[in-house]
Amino acid sequence: MPGLMVGALLPDVTLTSTRGQPVRISDYRGHRALVLLLLGESRDAAIFERLLALADHYAEIRQEGAEVLAIVPGAREAEEIARVHPFPFPILVDADKRAHCRYEAVERGALLIADRYGEIYFIHAAAEEHSLPSVEEILSWIRFTEAQCPE
């Protein structure tokens, strides 16, 4: 991901959840670390599996001071995903794919982890030859980001 870099701030975007609520990425700054899972247009099964795993471990993720946001390209796709499983975190609609472009995740999708101040600590572009990090690895990154910015 040449444009996004570890150490940079997450690009700020405002999206609408499948429940009709606006969600702005920068609203989490100063409050919670973020795990952003962007589903690509290719509907990668590994990303959807990771989405389900994050839902299964959501209480633990929240206990670590983080929030999960799933960003889906297209309203119909987002509604379909929200119907499949009662996800405990926001499923956000990126109808014009502006967020996917800013996060460089249009085709295959991506996973990003940022600290509570919006600094990117981890970027993983989804690709067929690479697997996504496990939930345990994601939790480890969340803990690492928190250790870097204690209060």
Secondary structure, 3 states (H helix, E strand, C coil): CCCCCCCCECCCCEEEECCCCEEEHHHHCCCCEEEEEEECCCCCHHHHHHHHHHHHCHHHHHHCCEEEEEEECCHHHHHHHHHHCCCCCCEEECCCCHHHHHCCCCCCEEEEEECCCCEEEEEEECECCECCCCHHHHHHHHHHHHHHCCC
